[in-house]
Amino acid sequence: MTYGDKLNAWRSEWEANEDLRFQFPRWNDYAYRRLREAWEASRELRLLYGDDYRAFMTATKKEAGNLVLAACNASAREAEKHRSEEAIQKRGSPLRQFVDRLLRKQERANRNPN
């Protein structure tokens, strides 16, 4: 699990736990504490980022933001697909609407031969 994933998991943990929200009223306070703990506990992480905590934070926030954005986009696509399916069920498919329109025109033309 990457730190971007962990950051999003920690957000869910913070939102679900009333004690954490009382102890850390702002999400950022909790996130920075968890990231600092991870940074201090991992020698590999410090080596990976050349002992630059700011670079680690920047990369992690960017990754977490990209993950959230991807999830939001997927959710929006799913919602649009669902709305389209509901519209098709309600009004029929676009092809069916076109055929119905042609049939109505033909019926009107047959009733009024002038």
FISELUM-110089 format. One record per residue: residue number from 0; residue in three letters; x, y, z negated of N, C-alpha, C, O in turn. Coordinates in Angstrom, 2 decimals, always signed. Layout:
residues N
(kegu NUM, Ala, (X, Y, Z), (X, Y, Z), (X, Y, Z), (X, Y, Z))
...
This chain:
residues 114
(kegu 0, Met, (+0.86, -1.17, +0.00), (+0.00, +0.00, +0.00), (+0.90, +1.23, +0.00), (+1.80, +1.36, -0.83))
(kegu 1, Thr, (+0.65, +2.12, +0.92), (+1.45, +3.34, +1.00), (+0.99, +4.32, -0.07), (-0.05, +4.14, -0.70))
(kegu 2, Tyr, (+1.78, +5.37, -0.27), (+1.41, +6.36, -1.28), (+0.21, +7.18, -0.85), (-0.52, +7.69, -1.70))
(kegu 3, Gly, (-0.01, +7.32, +0.45), (-1.24, +7.98, +0.91), (-2.46, +7.17, +0.52), (-3.47, +7.72, +0.06))
(kegu 4, Asp, (-2.37, +5.83, +0.70), (-3.45, +4.95, +0.27), (-3.64, +5.02, -1.24), (-4.76, +5.09, -1.75))
(kegu 5, Lys, (-2.51, +5.00, -1.95), (-2.58, +5.06, -3.42), (-3.21, +6.36, -3.88), (-4.00, +6.38, -4.83))
(kegu 6, Leu, (-2.87, +7.44, -3.21), (-3.43, +8.74, -3.58), (-4.95, +8.72, -3.44), (-5.66, +9.23, -4.30))
(kegu 7, Asn, (-5.44, +8.15, -2.36), (-6.88, +8.05, -2.17), (-7.52, +7.10, -3.18), (-8.63, +7.35, -3.65))
(kegu 8, Ala, (-6.82, +6.02, -3.53), (-7.33, +5.09, -4.55), (-7.35, +5.78, -5.91), (-8.30, +5.61, -6.68))
(kegu 9, Trp, (-6.32, +6.55, -6.21), (-6.29, +7.28, -7.48), (-7.42, +8.30, -7.54), (-7.98, +8.55, -8.61))
(kegu 10, Arg, (-7.77, +8.88, -6.41), (-8.88, +9.84, -6.36), (-10.19, +9.14, -6.75), (-10.98, +9.67, -7.53))
(kegu 11, Ser, (-10.40, +7.95, -6.19), (-11.61, +7.19, -6.52), (-11.61, +6.81, -8.00), (-12.65, +6.87, -8.66))
(kegu 12, Glu, (-10.45, +6.43, -8.51), (-10.31, +6.08, -9.93), (-10.64, +7.29, -10.80), (-11.36, +7.16, -11.79))
(kegu 13, Trp, (-10.13, +8.46, -10.44), (-10.37, +9.68, -11.20), (-11.86, +10.05, -11.18), (-12.42, +10.44, -12.20))
(kegu 14, Glu, (-12.49, +9.93, -10.00), (-13.90, +10.27, -9.88), (-14.79, +9.33, -10.68), (-15.83, +9.75, -11.19))
(kegu 15, Ala, (-14.40, +8.06, -10.79), (-15.22, +7.07, -11.48), (-15.03, +7.07, -13.00), (-15.87, +6.53, -13.72))
(kegu 16, Asn, (-13.94, +7.65, -13.49), (-13.62, +7.57, -14.91), (-13.85, +8.92, -15.59), (-13.15, +9.90, -15.32))
(kegu 17, Glu, (-14.84, +8.95, -16.46), (-15.20, +10.20, -17.14), (-14.08, +10.67, -18.07), (-13.85, +11.88, -18.20))
(kegu 18, Asp, (-13.38, +9.73, -18.72), (-12.27, +10.11, -19.61), (-11.15, +10.80, -18.84), (-10.58, +11.79, -19.31))
(kegu 19, Leu, (-10.83, +10.28, -17.65), (-9.79, +10.91, -16.83), (-10.22, +12.31, -16.39), (-9.41, +13.23, -16.38))
(kegu 20, Arg, (-11.49, +12.45, -16.04), (-11.97, +13.77, -15.63), (-11.96, +14.76, -16.79), (-11.78, +15.96, -16.59))
(kegu 21, Phe, (-12.16, +14.25, -18.01), (-12.09, +15.12, -19.18), (-10.63, +15.52, -19.45), (-10.33, +16.68, -19.73))
(kegu 22, Gln, (-9.73, +14.53, -19.37), (-8.31, +14.77, -19.63), (-7.69, +15.63, -18.53), (-6.86, +16.50, -18.81))
(kegu 23, Phe, (-8.09, +15.40, -17.29), (-7.58, +16.16, -16.13), (-8.78, +16.76, -15.40), (-9.29, +16.15, -14.47))
(kegu 24, Pro, (-9.22, +17.94, -15.80), (-10.42, +18.53, -15.18), (-10.28, +18.75, -13.68), (-11.27, +18.72, -12.94))
(kegu 25, Arg, (-9.07, +18.97, -13.23), (-8.85, +19.15, -11.79), (-8.17, +17.92, -11.23), (-7.25, +17.37, -11.84))
(kegu 26, Trp, (-8.62, +17.48, -10.07), (-8.07, +16.30, -9.42), (-6.57, +16.45, -9.18), (-5.81, +15.50, -9.34))
(kegu 27, Asn, (-6.14, +17.65, -8.79), (-4.73, +17.88, -8.46), (-3.81, +17.58, -9.64), (-2.73, +17.03, -9.45))
(kegu 28, Asp, (-4.24, +17.93, -10.85), (-3.41, +17.67, -12.02), (-3.15, +16.17, -12.18), (-2.03, +15.76, -12.48))
(kegu 29, Tyr, (-4.18, +15.38, -11.99), (-4.04, +13.93, -12.12), (-3.18, +13.36, -10.99), (-2.32, +12.51, -11.22))
(kegu 30, Ala, (-3.41, +13.84, -9.78), (-2.65, +13.34, -8.63), (-1.16, +13.64, -8.78), (-0.32, +12.77, -8.54))
(kegu 31, Tyr, (-0.83, +14.87, -9.17), (+0.58, +15.23, -9.31), (+1.25, +14.40, -10.41), (+2.41, +14.01, -10.28))
(kegu 32, Arg, (+0.52, +14.14, -11.49), (+1.09, +13.33, -12.56), (+1.37, +11.91, -12.06), (+2.45, +11.37, -12.32))
(kegu 33, Arg, (+0.41, +11.31, -11.35), (+0.60, +9.94, -10.85), (+1.75, +9.88, -9.83), (+2.53, +8.93, -9.84))
(kegu 34, Leu, (+1.84, +10.87, -8.96), (+2.92, +10.88, -7.98), (+4.27, +11.09, -8.65), (+5.26, +10.47, -8.25))
(kegu 35, Arg, (+4.33, +11.94, -9.65), (+5.58, +12.16, -10.38), (+6.02, +10.88, -11.07), (+7.20, +10.54, -11.07))
(kegu 36, Glu, (+5.07, +10.16, -11.68), (+5.39, +8.89, -12.32), (+5.94, +7.89, -11.31), (+6.92, +7.19, -11.57))
(kegu 37, Ala, (+5.30, +7.81, -10.15), (+5.77, +6.90, -9.11), (+7.16, +7.28, -8.63), (+8.00, +6.41, -8.41))
(kegu 38, Trp, (+7.40, +8.57, -8.48), (+8.70, +9.08, -8.04), (+9.79, +8.71, -9.05), (+10.86, +8.23, -8.67))
(kegu 39, Glu, (+9.52, +8.95, -10.32), (+10.52, +8.68, -11.35), (+10.76, +7.19, -11.55), (+11.85, +6.79, -11.96))
(kegu 40, Ala, (+9.76, +6.36, -11.28), (+9.88, +4.92, -11.51), (+10.56, +4.19, -10.34), (+11.00, +3.06, -10.51))
(kegu 41, Ser, (+10.64, +4.81, -9.19), (+11.13, +4.10, -8.01), (+12.44, +4.68, -7.49), (+12.48, +5.78, -6.93))
(kegu 42, Arg, (+13.50, +3.92, -7.68), (+14.79, +4.32, -7.14), (+14.78, +4.27, -5.62), (+15.37, +5.13, -4.96))
(kegu 43, Glu, (+14.09, +3.26, -5.05), (+14.00, +3.12, -3.59), (+13.32, +4.34, -2.96), (+13.71, +4.80, -1.89))
(kegu 44, Leu, (+12.31, +4.83, -3.64), (+11.59, +6.00, -3.14), (+12.50, +7.22, -3.10), (+12.51, +7.98, -2.13))
(kegu 45, Arg, (+13.27, +7.40, -4.16), (+14.20, +8.54, -4.20), (+15.28, +8.40, -3.13), (+15.69, +9.39, -2.53))
(kegu 46, Leu, (+15.74, +7.18, -2.90), (+16.73, +6.96, -1.84), (+16.12, +7.21, -0.46), (+16.77, +7.78, +0.42))
(kegu 47, Leu, (+14.90, +6.78, -0.27), (+14.22, +6.95, +1.01), (+14.08, +8.42, +1.39), (+14.24, +8.78, +2.55))
(kegu 48, Tyr, (+13.79, +9.26, +0.40), (+13.60, +10.69, +0.66), (+14.82, +11.52, +0.28), (+14.73, +12.75, +0.17))
(kegu 49, Gly, (+15.94, +10.87, +0.07), (+17.17, +11.60, -0.22), (+17.08, +12.43, -1.49), (+17.64, +13.53, -1.56))
(kegu 50, Asp, (+16.39, +11.91, -2.49), (+16.22, +12.58, -3.79), (+15.51, +13.93, -3.65), (+15.70, +14.82, -4.47))
(kegu 51, Asp, (+14.69, +14.07, -2.61), (+13.95, +15.31, -2.36), (+12.47, +15.09, -2.68), (+11.72, +14.57, -1.85))
(kegu 52, Tyr, (+12.07, +15.47, -3.88), (+10.69, +15.27, -4.34), (+9.70, +16.04, -3.46), (+8.61, +15.54, -3.18))
(kegu 53, Arg, (+10.07, +17.22, -3.04), (+9.17, +18.03, -2.20), (+8.89, +17.32, -0.86), (+7.75, +17.33, -0.39))
(kegu 54, Ala, (+9.90, +16.71, -0.27), (+9.69, +15.97, +0.99), (+8.75, +14.79, +0.77), (+7.88, +14.51, +1.60))
(kegu 55, Phe, (+8.93, +14.10, -0.35), (+8.05, +12.99, -0.70), (+6.60, +13.47, -0.85), (+5.68, +12.85, -0.31))
(kegu 56, Met, (+6.41, +14.58, -1.56), (+5.06, +15.12, -1.77), (+4.43, +15.54, -0.45), (+3.26, +15.26, -0.19))
(kegu 57, Thr, (+5.20, +16.21, +0.39), (+4.69, +16.67, +1.68), (+4.26, +15.49, +2.54), (+3.17, +15.50, +3.12))
(kegu 58, Ala, (+5.11, +14.48, +2.62), (+4.79, +13.30, +3.44), (+3.57, +12.57, +2.89), (+2.72, +12.12, +3.65))
(kegu 59, Thr, (+3.50, +12.44, +1.58), (+2.38, +11.73, +0.96), (+1.07, +12.46, +1.17), (+0.06, +11.85, +1.51))
(kegu 60, Lys, (+1.08, +13.78, +0.96), (-0.15, +14.56, +1.15), (-0.60, +14.52, +2.61), (-1.80, +14.43, +2.89))
(kegu 61, Lys, (+0.35, +14.59, +3.52), (+0.00, +14.53, +4.94), (-0.61, +13.18, +5.29), (-1.62, +13.11, +5.99))
(kegu 62, Glu, (+0.01, +12.12, +4.80), (-0.50, +10.78, +5.07), (-1.90, +10.59, +4.48), (-2.78, +10.05, +5.14))
(kegu 63, Ala, (-2.09, +11.03, +3.24), (-3.40, +10.90, +2.59), (-4.45, +11.71, +3.35), (-5.57, +11.25, +3.55))
(kegu 64, Gly, (-4.08, +12.90, +3.77), (-5.01, +13.73, +4.54), (-5.39, +13.08, +5.86), (-6.55, +13.12, +6.26))
(kegu 65, Asn, (-4.40, +12.48, +6.53), (-4.68, +11.80, +7.79), (-5.61, +10.61, +7.58), (-6.49, +10.35, +8.40))
(kegu 66, Leu, (-5.41, +9.88, +6.47), (-6.28, +8.74, +6.17), (-7.71, +9.19, +5.91), (-8.66, +8.57, +6.38))
(kegu 67, Val, (-7.85, +10.27, +5.15), (-9.19, +10.80, +4.87), (-9.84, +11.30, +6.15), (-11.02, +11.05, +6.39))
(kegu 68, Leu, (-9.08, +11.99, +6.98), (-9.61, +12.49, +8.25), (-10.05, +11.34, +9.14), (-11.11, +11.40, +9.77))
(kegu 69, Ala, (-9.24, +10.29, +9.21), (-9.61, +9.13, +10.02), (-10.89, +8.48, +9.49), (-11.75, +8.07, +10.27))
(kegu 70, Ala, (-11.01, +8.39, +8.18), (-12.23, +7.82, +7.59), (-13.44, +8.69, +7.88), (-14.52, +8.18, +8.19))
(kegu 71, Cys, (-13.28, +10.00, +7.79), (-14.39, +10.92, +8.10), (-14.79, +10.82, +9.56), (-15.98, +10.81, +9.88))
(kegu 72, Asn, (-13.81, +10.74, +10.45), (-14.11, +10.62, +11.88), (-14.83, +9.30, +12.18), (-15.77, +9.27, +12.96))
(kegu 73, Ala, (-14.37, +8.22, +11.54), (-15.03, +6.93, +11.74), (-16.46, +6.97, +11.22), (-17.37, +6.43, +11.84))
(kegu 74, Ser, (-16.64, +7.62, +10.09), (-17.98, +7.76, +9.51), (-18.89, +8.58, +10.43), (-20.05, +8.24, +10.63))
(kegu 75, Ala, (-18.35, +9.65, +10.98), (-19.13, +10.49, +11.89), (-19.51, +9.72, +13.16), (-20.63, +9.83, +13.66))
(kegu 76, Arg, (-18.55, +8.94, +13.68), (-18.85, +8.13, +14.87), (-19.94, +7.10, +14.56), (-20.85, +6.88, +15.37))
(kegu 77, Glu, (-19.84, +6.48, +13.40), (-20.84, +5.48, +13.00), (-22.21, +6.13, +12.83), (-23.22, +5.56, +13.25))
(kegu 78, Ala, (-22.25, +7.31, +12.23), (-23.52, +8.01, +12.04), (-24.12, +8.40, +13.39), (-25.33, +8.28, +13.59))
(kegu 79, Glu, (-23.29, +8.87, +14.31), (-23.78, +9.24, +15.65), (-24.32, +8.02, +16.38), (-25.35, +8.08, +17.04))
(kegu 80, Lys, (-23.62, +6.90, +16.25), (-24.07, +5.66, +16.88), (-25.42, +5.25, +16.30), (-26.32, +4.84, +17.03))
(kegu 81, His, (-25.56, +5.37, +14.99), (-26.81, +5.01, +14.32), (-27.95, +5.93, +14.78), (-29.05, +5.47, +15.04))
(kegu 82, Arg, (-27.67, +7.24, +14.87), (-28.69, +8.18, +15.34), (-29.10, +7.87, +16.78), (-30.27, +7.95, +17.13))
(kegu 83, Ser, (-28.12, +7.52, +17.62), (-28.42, +7.18, +19.01), (-29.30, +5.93, +19.09), (-30.24, +5.87, +19.87))
(kegu 84, Glu, (-28.97, +4.94, +18.27), (-29.77, +3.71, +18.26), (-31.19, +4.00, +17.79), (-32.14, +3.44, +18.33))
(kegu 85, Glu, (-31.33, +4.86, +16.78), (-32.67, +5.22, +16.30), (-33.45, +5.96, +17.39), (-34.64, +5.70, +17.58))
(kegu 86, Ala, (-32.79, +6.85, +18.10), (-33.46, +7.60, +19.17), (-33.90, +6.66, +20.28), (-34.99, +6.82, +20.83))
(kegu 87, Ile, (-33.07, +5.70, +20.61), (-33.42, +4.74, +21.66), (-34.62, +3.91, +21.22), (-35.52, +3.64, +22.02))
(kegu 88, Gln, (-34.63, +3.49, +19.96), (-35.76, +2.72, +19.46), (-37.03, +3.56, +19.45), (-38.12, +3.06, +19.72))
(kegu 89, Lys, (-36.89, +4.83, +19.13), (-38.06, +5.71, +19.04), (-38.61, +6.05, +20.42), (-39.82, +5.97, +20.64))
(kegu 90, Arg, (-37.74, +6.43, +21.35), (-38.18, +6.90, +22.67), (-37.92, +5.91, +23.78), (-38.42, +6.09, +24.89))
(kegu 91, Gly, (-37.17, +4.89, +23.53), (-36.78, +3.97, +24.58), (-35.44, +4.39, +25.16), (-34.95, +5.48, +24.90))
(kegu 92, Ser, (-34.87, +3.50, +25.93), (-33.56, +3.79, +26.50), (-33.67, +4.87, +27.57), (-34.75, +5.07, +28.13))
(kegu 93, Pro, (-32.59, +5.57, +27.86), (-32.62, +6.59, +28.92), (-33.06, +6.01, +30.27), (-33.76, +6.67, +31.03))
(kegu 94, Leu, (-32.65, +4.79, +30.55), (-33.07, +4.16, +31.81), (-34.58, +3.94, +31.81), (-35.26, +4.19, +32.80))
(kegu 95, Arg, (-35.09, +3.46, +30.68), (-36.54, +3.24, +30.57), (-37.31, +4.56, +30.71), (-38.35, +4.60, +31.35))
(kegu 96, Gln, (-36.80, +5.62, +30.11), (-37.43, +6.93, +30.23), (-37.47, +7.38, +31.70), (-38.48, +7.91, +32.16))
(kegu 97, Phe, (-36.38, +7.16, +32.42), (-36.30, +7.54, +33.83), (-37.32, +6.76, +34.66), (-38.03, +7.34, +35.48))
(kegu 98, Val, (-37.40, +5.46, +34.42), (-38.35, +4.62, +35.16), (-39.78, +5.04, +34.85), (-40.61, +5.13, +35.75))
(kegu 99, Asp, (-40.08, +5.30, +33.58), (-41.42, +5.75, +33.20), (-41.78, +7.06, +33.89), (-42.91, +7.22, +34.36))
(kegu 100, Arg, (-40.84, +7.98, +33.96), (-41.07, +9.26, +34.63), (-41.39, +9.04, +36.12), (-42.31, +9.66, +36.65))
(kegu 101, Leu, (-40.63, +8.18, +36.78), (-40.89, +7.88, +38.19), (-42.26, +7.25, +38.38), (-42.99, +7.58, +39.32))
(kegu 102, Leu, (-42.62, +6.33, +37.49), (-43.93, +5.68, +37.59), (-45.07, +6.68, +37.39), (-46.08, +6.60, +38.08))
(kegu 103, Arg, (-44.91, +7.61, +36.45), (-45.93, +8.64, +36.23), (-46.08, +9.53, +37.47), (-47.20, +9.87, +37.87))
(kegu 104, Lys, (-44.96, +9.90, +38.07), (-45.01, +10.71, +39.29), (-45.74, +9.96, +40.40), (-46.55, +10.53, +41.13))
(kegu 105, Gln, (-45.45, +8.67, +40.53), (-46.08, +7.86, +41.56), (-47.59, +7.74, +41.31), (-48.39, +7.81, +42.24))
(kegu 106, Glu, (-47.97, +7.56, +40.04), (-49.40, +7.48, +39.71), (-50.11, +8.79, +40.04), (-51.21, +8.78, +40.58))
(kegu 107, Arg, (-49.49, +9.92, +39.72), (-50.09, +11.23, +40.04), (-50.23, +11.40, +41.54), (-51.23, +11.91, +42.04))
(kegu 108, Ala, (-49.21, +10.96, +42.25), (-49.25, +11.07, +43.72), (-50.34, +10.18, +44.29), (-50.99, +10.57, +45.26))
(kegu 109, Asn, (-50.57, +9.02, +43.72), (-51.61, +8.11, +44.20), (-53.00, +8.66, +43.88), (-53.93, +8.46, +44.66))
(kegu 110, Arg, (-53.16, +9.35, +42.76), (-54.46, +9.93, +42.39), (-54.78, +11.15, +43.24), (-55.94, +11.38, +43.60))
(kegu 111, Asn, (-53.79, +11.92, +43.57), (-53.97, +13.14, +44.37), (-53.25, +12.97, +45.71), (-52.12, +13.41, +45.85))
(kegu 112, Pro, (-53.89, +12.33, +46.68), (-53.21, +12.09, +47.95), (-52.94, +13.35, +48.76), (-52.22, +13.27, +49.75))
(kegu 113, Asn, (-53.46, +14.48, +48.39), (-53.26, +15.72, +49.15), (-51.87, +16.17, +49.10), (-51.53, +17.20, +49.68))
